[in-house]
């Protein structure tokens, strides 16, 4: 579970904005715990009797007897108590049977709390969706088949089987059995968000004037994006083991083949050397105004594993001024481009590594980027692994 942070939810003035009856309904399952902390919960019909200040102090200071499910609920309610989430929740429940009361003076947390009580999955899903567009680095894996099968949205049974396999791996790696896979079918891509635990961590805290330890399991989100058009998958995950896990298990459960995504290299940086400044032309790609190469890494290897790094506002312009070119020999291992997209006033940085890794600022740049990369020869199309 994520580290507990109740700053938005636990201030007395925030609690007073949330309807008393909704608060009491939420806390009723925890009556015994609250009584032990000095709070006697009034009935929902009572006009007073709820001490907001004392309640706030209890929420600000959870102890070892705090019910984990209450802490989890408060974590999510707190996270979704924002103006943006307020609108998202209303949209999510518009065509459902969720019954909520949203008066003019309702606080953001009031809506999140009511929906959590009736269907926690809605809040969990919306919270998870916030993580979809945060990743900045993806690794790509290609499909091995000549004909790409039509994509069918996985059933609940398929997702459950996938989660069970993921749990086996996470449990062996001391990350617990708490994985959950969220599916978001978009216009051009299918997004999968995997929530799982991390190894337990211990932090030193000060409580009641004494030094104590806080022991908890952090929460982690990984993103997997599938392109139904070309059968390619890209993923943002921390470790090599997690990436291999997703490559094989998503292939197995979505397409019946653990080697559906073969992991072969996708990118080559050789066009920079072969075509020079022509490799960054973009007049034939709608949505890109200009491209400049601003950093290049050349791996020379040898006994000392030498890496040469070249930087400039425009490397090709700098080389041309000195009547130079990118040197022969050495492997072009990494390149950073400054790209001016037509929909933005300021350019954004895109970084490619020879192999299958790309790093960019916004995921909605992916489609335009891939068109440019294919046209300039940076993407290996239907070829063997480049040896990376």
C-alpha positions in Angstrom: 0.0 0.0 0.0 1.2 3.5 -0.7 2.6 5.6 2.1 -0.2 7.2 4.0 -0.5 11.0 3.5 -3.7 12.6 4.8 -2.8 16.3 4.3 -5.8 17.1 2.1 -8.4 15.1 4.0 -7.5 15.5 7.7 -7.7 19.2 8.3 -10.7 20.1 10.5 -12.0 22.7 8.0 -12.0 20.1 5.2 -13.9 17.6 7.3 -16.6 20.2 8.1 -17.2 20.7 4.3 -18.0 17.0 3.9 -21.6 16.1 4.8 -21.8 14.7 8.4 -24.0 11.8 7.4 -21.6 10.7 4.7 -18.6 10.9 7.1 -20.5 8.9 9.7 -21.5 6.3 7.2 -17.9 5.9 6.1 -16.6 5.5 9.7 -19.3 3.2 11.0 -17.4 0.0 10.2 -14.5 1.3 12.3 -16.6 2.3 15.4 -14.6 0.0 17.7 -11.3 1.4 16.6 -12.4 5.0 16.9 -13.9 4.4 20.4 -10.5 3.1 21.4 -9.0 6.4 20.2 -11.5 8.5 22.1 -14.1 9.1 19.5 -17.7 8.0 20.0 -19.4 8.0 16.7 -22.9 9.7 16.7 -25.8 8.4 14.6 -26.1 9.8 11.1 -29.4 11.5 12.1 -27.8 13.3 15.1 -27.4 17.0 14.6 -24.1 17.2 16.4 -21.7 15.0 18.4 -18.9 14.6 15.9 -15.7 16.3 17.1 -14.0 17.3 13.9 -10.8 18.4 15.7 -10.4 15.1 17.6 -11.2 13.2 14.4 -8.6 15.1 12.5 -6.0 14.4 15.1 -6.7 10.7 15.0 -6.4 10.7 11.2 -3.2 12.6 11.3 -1.7 10.2 13.7 -2.4 6.6 12.7 -1.0 3.9 15.0 -0.5 0.1 14.9 -4.2 -0.5 15.6 -5.4 1.6 12.7 -7.4 -0.7 10.4 -5.4 -1.1 7.2 -8.6 -1.0 5.1 -9.5 2.4 6.6 -6.0 3.7 5.9 -6.2 2.5 2.4 -9.6 4.1 1.8 -8.5 7.4 3.3 -5.4 7.3 1.1 -7.4 7.0 -2.1 -10.1 9.5 -0.9 -7.3 12.0 -0.1 -5.6 11.4 -3.5 -8.9 12.0 -5.3 -9.9 15.1 -3.4 -8.8 17.6 -6.1 -10.6 19.8 -8.6 -9.5 17.6 -11.5 -10.7 14.4 -9.8 -14.0 16.0 -8.8 -14.8 16.3 -12.5 -13.4 12.9 -13.5 -15.5 11.2 -10.8 -18.7 12.9 -11.9 -18.1 11.8 -15.5 -17.3 8.2 -14.4 -20.5 7.8 -12.5 -22.8 9.6 -15.0 -24.2 6.3 -16.5 -24.1 4.1 -13.4 -26.4 3.4 -10.5 -24.1 5.2 -8.1 -26.3 7.5 -6.0 -24.5 10.6 -4.6 -25.5 13.9 -3.2 -23.5 16.9 -4.5 -24.8 20.2 -3.1 -23.4 23.5 -4.2 -21.1 23.6 -1.1 -19.8 20.0 -1.5 -16.1 19.6 -1.1 -14.0 17.5 -3.5 -13.5 14.9 -0.8 -17.3 14.6 -0.2 -17.8 13.1 -3.7 -14.8 10.8 -3.5 -15.9 9.5 -0.1 -19.5 8.8 -1.3 -18.4 6.9 -4.4 -15.7 4.9 -2.5 -18.4 3.7 0.0 -20.6 2.5 -2.9 -17.9 1.3 -5.4 -14.3 1.6 -4.5 -13.2 0.2 -7.9 -14.3 3.4 -9.6 -12.0 5.5 -7.3 -9.1 3.0 -7.6 -9.4 3.0 -11.4 -9.5 6.8 -11.8 -6.6 7.1 -9.4 -4.6 4.6 -11.4 -5.4 6.3 -14.7 -3.5 9.4 -13.4 -0.3 7.4 -13.8 -0.8 6.6 -17.4 0.9 9.6 -18.8 3.6 10.1 -16.2 6.2 7.6 -17.7 9.0 9.2 -19.7 11.0 6.1 -20.8 9.7 3.2 -22.8 11.3 0.0 -24.1 9.8 -1.5 -27.3 9.2 -5.1 -28.2 8.1 -6.4 -31.6 5.7 -9.1 -32.5 7.2 -12.2 -34.1 4.2 -13.1 -36.3 3.8 -12.2 -40.0 0.1 -11.6 -39.5 -1.0 -9.6 -36.5 -4.2 -11.0 -35.0 -7.2 -8.8 -34.3 -7.1 -7.4 -30.8 -9.9 -8.4 -28.5 -10.3 -6.7 -25.1 -9.4 -9.3 -22.5 -12.1 -10.7 -20.3 -12.2 -10.5 -16.5 -11.1 -14.1 -16.4 -8.1 -13.4 -18.6 -7.0 -10.4 -16.5 -7.5 -12.5 -13.4 -5.2 -15.2 -14.8 -2.6 -12.6 -15.8 -2.7 -11.1 -12.3 -2.2 -14.5 -10.8 0.9 -15.1 -12.9 2.2 -11.7 -12.1 1.6 -12.3 -8.4 3.7 -15.5 -8.6 6.7 -13.5 -9.8 6.2 -10.6 -7.5 5.8 -12.9 -4.5 9.1 -14.6 -5.3 10.8 -11.2 -5.5 9.4 -10.2 -2.1 6.9 -7.8 -3.5 3.8 -9.4 -2.3 0.7 -10.8 -4.0 -1.3 -7.6 -4.7 -0.9 -6.9 -8.4 -3.9 -5.4 -10.3 -4.1 -4.8 -14.0 -6.3 -1.9 -15.3 -7.2 -1.9 -19.0 -7.8 1.3 -21.0 -8.8 0.9 -24.7 -7.9 4.1 -26.4 -8.5 5.2 -30.1 -5.1 4.0 -31.4 -3.5 2.1 -28.5 -4.5 -0.2 -25.6 -3.1 0.9 -22.3 -2.4 -1.5 -19.4 -1.6 -0.2 -16.0 -0.1 -2.7 -13.6 -0.2 -1.8 -9.9 2.0 -3.9 -7.6 3.9 -3.7 -4.4 7.5 -3.0 -3.9 9.8 -4.6 -1.3 9.1 -3.5 2.3 10.9 -0.4 3.4 11.6 0.9 6.9 11.8 4.6 7.8 12.8 6.2 11.1 10.1 8.5 12.5 9.5 10.6 15.7 6.4 9.6 17.6 5.5 10.9 21.0 8.9 12.4 21.4 10.6 9.0 20.7 12.4 7.5 17.7 10.4 4.7 16.2 10.2 2.8 12.9 7.6 2.9 10.2 7.4 -0.4 8.2 5.4 -0.4 5.0 5.2 -1.7 1.4 5.4 1.1 -1.2 3.1 1.0 -4.2 4.4 1.1 -7.8 2.7 1.5 -11.2 4.1 0.2 -14.5 2.7 1.1 -17.9 2.4 -1.2 -20.9 1.0 0.1 -24.2 0.0 -2.2 -27.1 -0.3 -1.0 -30.7 -2.9 -3.2 -32.4 -1.9 -2.0 -35.8 1.7 -3.4 -35.8 1.5 -5.8 -32.9 4.2 -3.8 -30.9 4.3 -3.3 -27.2 6.1 -0.7 -25.2 6.5 -0.6 -21.5 7.7 1.6 -18.7 9.0 -0.6 -15.8 12.0 -0.3 -13.5 13.9 -3.6 -13.6 15.0 -6.0 -16.4 13.1 -8.8 -14.6 9.8 -6.9 -14.6 10.1 -6.1 -18.3 10.8 -9.7 -19.2 7.8 -10.7 -17.0 5.5 -8.3 -18.9 6.9 -9.3 -22.3 6.2 -13.0 -21.7 3.0 -12.9 -19.6 1.2 -10.3 -21.7 2.0 -12.3 -24.8 0.8 -15.5 -23.2 -2.5 -14.2 -21.8 -3.5 -11.9 -24.6 -2.4 -14.0 -27.5 -1.6 -17.5 -26.2 2.1 -17.2 -26.9 4.8 -16.2 -24.4 7.1 -15.3 -27.3 4.5 -13.2 -29.1 6.7 -10.2 -28.4 10.2 -11.3 -29.2 12.3 -8.5 -27.7 14.4 -7.8 -30.8 16.0 -4.4 -31.2 13.9 -1.6 -32.7 16.1 1.4 -33.1 19.4 2.1 -35.0 21.3 5.4 -34.9 23.4 4.7 -37.9 21.3 7.1 -40.1 23.0 10.0 -38.2 26.4 8.8 -39.6 25.2 7.7 -43.0 22.9 10.6 -43.9 24.3 13.4 -41.8 22.1 16.4 -41.4 19.5 14.9 -43.9 18.7 12.4 -41.1 16.9 15.1 -39.1 14.7 16.5 -42.0 11.0 16.5 -41.2 9.3 18.4 -44.0 7.4 15.2 -45.0 6.0 14.6 -41.5 2.9 16.5 -40.5 3.0 17.8 -36.9 6.8 18.4 -36.7 8.3 21.8 -37.6 12.0 21.1 -37.1 14.4 18.7 -35.5 17.9 19.3 -34.1 20.5 16.8 -32.9 21.7 18.2 -29.6 23.6 15.3 -27.9 25.3 12.1 -29.2 27.1 9.3 -27.4 29.6 7.1 -29.1 30.7 3.9 -27.4 34.4 3.1 -28.3 34.7 0.3 -25.8 38.2 -1.0 -25.3 39.9 -1.9 -22.0 38.5 1.2 -20.3 35.0 1.1 -21.9 35.4 4.6 -23.3 32.2 6.6 -24.1 32.5 9.9 -26.0 29.7 12.4 -25.5 29.2 15.4 -27.9 26.8 18.2 -27.1 25.8 21.4 -28.9 22.6 23.4 -29.6 22.8 21.9 -33.1 25.5 19.2 -33.5 25.2 19.0 -37.3 25.4 22.8 -37.7 28.5 22.8 -35.4 30.1 20.0 -37.4 29.5 21.7 -40.7 31.1 25.0 -39.4 34.3 23.0 -38.8 33.9 20.9 -42.0 33.6 17.8 -39.9 31.3 14.8 -39.8 30.4 12.2 -37.2 33.5 10.0 -36.9 33.6 6.5 -38.3 34.1 3.7 -35.9 32.6 3.3 -32.5 28.9 2.5 -31.9 26.4 5.3 -31.8 24.7 4.3 -28.5 22.5 7.3 -27.6 21.1 10.4 -29.3 19.0 13.3 -28.0 17.0 15.4 -30.3 15.2 18.7 -29.8 11.9 18.6 -31.7 9.5 21.4 -32.3 6.1 19.9 -32.5 3.5 22.0 -34.3 1.1 22.0 -31.3 3.6 23.5 -28.9 5.4 26.8 -28.6 8.5 25.2 -27.0 10.5 22.2 -28.4 10.6 19.0 -26.5 13.4 16.5 -26.1 13.3 13.0 -27.4 16.1 10.5 -26.6 16.8 7.3 -28.5 19.1 4.5 -27.4 20.3 1.9 -30.0 18.3 -1.1 -29.1 14.7 -0.6 -28.0 14.5 2.3 -25.7 13.0 5.7 -26.3 12.4 8.6 -23.9 10.1 11.5 -24.5 8.1 14.1 -22.7 4.5 13.3 -23.8 3.2 9.9 -24.8 0.8 11.5 -27.3 3.9 12.4 -29.3 4.5 8.7 -30.0 2.5 8.3 -33.2 4.1 11.4 -34.9 7.5 10.4 -33.6 7.3 6.9 -35.0 6.3 8.2 -38.4 9.4 10.5 -38.5 11.7 7.7 -37.1 10.5 5.3 -39.8 10.9 7.8 -42.6 14.5 8.7 -41.5 15.5 5.0 -41.0 15.9 5.1 -37.2 13.4 2.3 -36.8 14.4 -1.2 -37.9 11.6 -2.6 -40.0 11.3 -6.3 -40.5 15.0 -6.9 -40.0 17.1 -9.1 -37.8 18.4 -7.9 -34.4 21.2 -5.3 -34.8 23.3 -7.1 -32.1 22.4 -4.7 -29.3 
